[in-house]
C-alpha cells in the first residue's frame, strides 16, 4: 500500500484529505508538529500519526527534514491543506525535492500511482486537469473531500531536526474573532452596496431570522475594515445551504468562493451585476427597501 503523507493545521481539512486517501486505498499518514496536535489527529481515521516535534516551532522549520523523510520512506504524495502553513510547507518540500506541485485541487483520483487532479484557473472560470507521476505535492482547500470515518490510530514519535538557521524566540497565539464561515450552513453577505457601517444591522436582522452568519466581500474587510474575514478566492471558501448576497456585485474572485453553495440569492440595484449570473434567485432593487421587507416577511412565517 502506497504511503501518502498529510499535513494540515486545521483538523477538519486533515480529516477530509484522509478520507480521500482511504477511499483511494492508500495509506494515510498524518504529520503532527506537537503532542496536542497528535492527540487530535490520531482520532481522524488515518493509518498512523507521526509526531515530528514538540518544541512549538513552525512546521516549515522542518521542511527539509520532512522532504528527506518522505523520500527515504518512498512516499507517493505529500498532501497539505491550503492554509498559510500548509502552502508554505508544500512549496518548501517541492522546492527541496525538485518535484511537481499542484495547488488548490478541487478533485483528485489515482490511476495506479499516477495522480489525476483538477483545479480551477482564471478565477474559477476554467477547470484545468493535470496528471502527476512520481512523488509530488498537492494542496487541498477545505470542503473538497468527504471526511474519513473516525477511528483511532497509533502515534509514532519521529524527531526531525529543525532548520539550524532559524531560532525560536517566542510563541504567541493568534486571537481569532468571529465564526468559522467555512462551516456555516447559512450566510448573509454584504458588499459595497451597504453605505455605512451601522447599516450592517440590516444584514444582521435578516441573518437573525434565518439563523445565518454574516460574511462580506474583500473590500468590506480589507478596505473599510468593517468585518474580520471576507469570502472569495483569496479569502474563505464557503459551501452553505443558503448564501444571501446583498449589495454585492459578485466579481469572479468572490463567486469562486461561493460557487459550491446549494442556493444563492442576490439583491442588487444593478441588473447587470455579475452576481446574478451565479445566483439561483435574483432581485433587482434597493437593498435598503428589499431586505427589511424580506426580513419582516420571514418573521411572519
C-alpha positions in Angstrom: 0.0 0.0 0.0 1.5 3.3 -1.1 2.1 5.9 1.7 0.6 9.4 1.4 1.8 12.0 3.9 -0.8 14.6 5.1 -0.3 17.9 6.9 -2.9 20.5 7.8 -3.0 22.8 10.8 -6.8 22.5 10.5 -8.0 19.1 11.8 -11.2 19.2 9.6 -9.1 19.6 6.5 -6.8 16.8 7.6 -9.8 14.5 8.1 -11.1 15.4 4.6 -7.7 14.7 2.9 -7.5 11.4 5.0 -11.0 10.5 3.6 -9.7 10.9 0.0 -6.6 8.8 0.7 -8.5 6.0 2.3 -11.1 5.9 -0.4 -8.2 5.6 -2.9 -7.0 2.5 -1.0 -3.7 4.3 0.0 -2.1 4.5 3.4 -2.8 7.8 5.2 0.0 9.1 7.4 -0.7 12.4 9.3 2.1 14.7 10.3 1.8 16.4 13.7 4.0 19.2 14.9 3.1 18.9 18.5 1.7 16.4 21.1 -1.5 18.4 21.3 -2.0 18.2 17.5 -1.2 14.4 17.6 -3.9 13.8 20.2 -6.4 15.3 17.8 -5.1 13.8 14.6 -5.0 10.3 15.9 -8.8 10.1 16.0 -9.4 11.1 12.4 -9.3 7.7 10.7 -5.7 7.7 9.4 -3.4 4.7 9.5 -0.7 6.4 11.5 0.4 9.8 13.0 4.0 10.8 13.0 4.9 13.3 15.8 7.8 15.2 14.3 8.5 17.7 17.0 7.2 19.1 20.2 9.1 22.3 20.7 6.5 24.8 19.3 8.3 25.6 16.1 6.6 26.3 12.8 6.0 23.3 10.6 8.0 24.9 7.8 11.1 24.8 10.1 11.1 21.1 9.4 10.6 21.3 5.6 14.0 19.9 4.7 13.7 17.1 7.2 10.2 16.2 6.0 11.4 16.2 2.4 14.1 13.8 3.4 11.7 11.6 5.4 9.1 11.3 2.6 11.9 10.5 0.1 13.6 7.9 2.3 10.2 6.2 3.0 9.3 6.0 -0.6 6.2 8.1 -0.2 3.8 8.6 -3.1 2.5 12.1 -2.2 2.5 14.9 0.3 -0.9 16.4 0.6 -1.3 19.7 2.6 -4.2 21.8 3.5 -4.5 25.1 1.6 -3.7 27.2 4.6 -0.8 29.6 5.1 1.2 27.0 7.0 0.2 24.2 4.6 1.0 26.1 1.4 4.4 27.2 2.9 5.3 23.6 3.8 4.1 22.1 0.5 6.1 24.7 -1.6 9.2 24.2 0.5 9.2 20.4 0.2 8.5 20.5 -3.5 11.3 23.0 -4.0 13.8 20.9 -2.0 12.9 17.7 -3.8 12.5 19.4 -7.2 9.2 17.6 -7.7 5.8 18.7 -9.1 3.2 20.5 -7.1 -0.5 21.0 -7.9 -2.1 23.8 -5.9 -5.7 24.0 -4.6 -7.0 20.8 -6.2 -10.8 20.6 -6.4 -11.0 16.9 -7.4 -8.5 14.0 -7.5 -8.1 10.3 -8.1 -5.4 7.8 -8.7 -4.8 5.7 -11.7 -2.4 3.2 -10.3 0.3 5.5 -8.8 -0.5 8.4 -11.2 -2.5 11.2 -9.6 -5.2 12.8 -11.8 -6.2 16.1 -10.4 -8.5 19.0 -11.3 -8.0 22.7 -10.3 -9.7 26.0 -11.1 -7.9 28.6 -13.2 -8.8 32.1 -14.5 -10.6 32.9 -11.3 -12.6 29.7 -11.3 -13.9 30.1 -14.9 -12.0 27.1 -16.2 -11.3 23.6 -14.9 -7.8 22.5 -15.5 -7.0 18.8 -15.5 -3.4 17.7 -14.6 -1.6 14.4 -14.1 1.4 13.8 -11.8 3.6 10.8 -11.7 6.3 10.1 -9.2 6.4 11.8 -5.8 4.7 15.1 -5.7 2.9 17.7 -3.6 -0.7 18.9 -3.7 -2.6 21.5 -1.6 -6.2 21.0 -0.9 -8.8 23.7 0.2 -11.4 22.9 2.9 -14.6 21.2 1.8 -13.2 19.4 -1.3 -13.4 15.8 0.1 -15.6 13.9 2.5 -14.1 13.2 5.9 -12.8 9.8 6.8 -14.8 7.7 9.2 -13.5 8.4 12.7 -11.1 5.8 14.1 -8.1 5.9 16.4 -4.6 5.1 15.3 -1.2 5.0 16.9 1.2 7.9 17.3 4.9 7.4 16.5 7.5 9.9 17.6 9.9 10.6 14.8 12.0 13.6 16.0 13.2 15.6 13.0 15.9 18.3 13.0 14.7 21.8 12.5 16.4 24.2 10.2 19.5 25.3 12.1 19.4 28.8 10.6 16.1 29.5 12.4 15.8 30.0 16.2 12.5 30.2 18.1 12.3 33.5 20.1 8.8 33.2 21.5 5.3 32.0 20.6 2.1 33.9 20.9 -1.4 32.6 19.9 -3.5 34.5 17.4 -6.8 35.6 18.9 -9.4 34.7 16.2 -12.6 36.7 16.3 -15.9 35.8 14.7 -17.2 32.5 13.5 -15.7 30.0 11.0 -17.6 30.9 7.9 -16.4 27.7 6.1 -18.7 25.7 8.4 -21.7 28.0 8.2 -24.9 26.5 6.7 -26.5 29.9 6.0 -24.7 33.1 5.3 -25.9 36.7 4.7 -23.1 38.6 2.9 -22.7 42.3 2.3 -20.8 44.3 -0.4 -20.1 47.9 -1.2 -23.8 48.5 -1.7 -24.0 48.9 2.1 -23.3 52.6 2.5 -22.4 52.9 6.2 -21.0 50.6 8.8 -24.1 50.9 11.0 -26.2 49.7 8.1 -24.7 46.2 8.6 -27.6 45.9 11.1 -29.9 45.4 8.1 -27.9 42.3 7.3 -27.8 41.2 10.9 -31.6 41.4 11.2 -32.0 39.2 8.2 -29.3 36.8 9.5 -31.1 36.5 12.8 -34.4 35.4 11.4 -32.6 33.0 9.0 -30.3 31.6 11.6 -27.3 32.7 9.4 -23.8 34.1 9.9 -22.5 37.4 8.4 -20.0 37.4 5.6 -18.7 40.1 3.2 -16.7 40.9 0.1 -12.9 41.7 0.2 -13.4 45.4 0.0 -15.6 45.4 3.1 -13.0 43.5 5.2 -9.7 45.0 3.8 -10.6 48.5 2.7 -13.4 49.5 5.0 -12.3 47.1 7.8 -15.9 46.6 8.9 -15.7 42.8 9.3 -12.7 40.5 10.0 -12.9 37.9 7.2 -14.0 38.0 3.6 -15.3 35.4 1.2 -13.5 34.7 -2.1 -10.6 33.2 -3.9 -8.0 34.5 -1.5 -10.3 34.6 1.5 -12.7 32.0 2.9 -14.3 29.4 0.6 -17.8 28.5 1.7 -20.5 26.0 0.7 -23.6 26.8 2.8 -27.1 25.6 2.1 -28.1 29.2 1.6 -25.9 32.2 0.5 -27.7 35.6 0.5 -25.7 38.4 -1.2 -26.9 42.0 -0.6 -25.3 44.9 -2.4 -22.5 42.7 -3.6 -21.6 42.9 -7.3 -20.1 39.4 -7.4 -16.7 39.7 -9.2 -15.2 36.4 -10.3 -12.9 36.2 -7.3 -15.9 36.4 -4.9 -18.0 34.0 -7.0 -15.2 31.4 -6.8 -15.5 31.4 -3.1 -19.3 30.7 -3.1 -19.7 28.5 -6.2 -20.4 25.4 -4.1 -23.3 27.0 -2.2 -26.5 25.0 -2.6 -28.7 28.1 -3.1 -27.6 31.6 -3.9 -29.9 34.6 -3.6 -28.8 38.1 -4.6 -30.2 41.6 -4.2 -28.5 44.5 -6.1 -29.6 47.6 -7.9 -27.5 46.8 -11.0 -29.3 44.3 -13.2 -26.1 43.5 -15.0 -24.1 42.7 -11.8 -22.1 39.5 -12.2 -23.6 38.1 -9.0 -26.9 37.5 -10.9 -25.1 35.1 -13.3 -24.2 32.9 -10.2 -27.5 33.4 -8.3 -30.4 30.9 -8.3 -32.7 33.8 -7.4 -32.1 37.5 -8.0 -33.9 40.6 -7.0 -33.1 43.9 -8.8 -33.8 46.5 -6.2 -32.5 48.7 -3.4 -31.3 46.5 -0.5 -32.4 49.2 1.9 -36.0 48.6 0.7 -35.9 44.9 -0.2 -34.0 43.3 2.7 -36.1 44.8 5.5 -39.3 43.8 3.8 -38.0 40.3 3.3 -36.9 40.1 7.0 -40.4 41.1 8.1 -42.0 38.5 5.7 -39.8 35.7 7.1 -40.7 36.8 10.7 -44.4 36.3 9.9 -43.7 32.8 8.6 
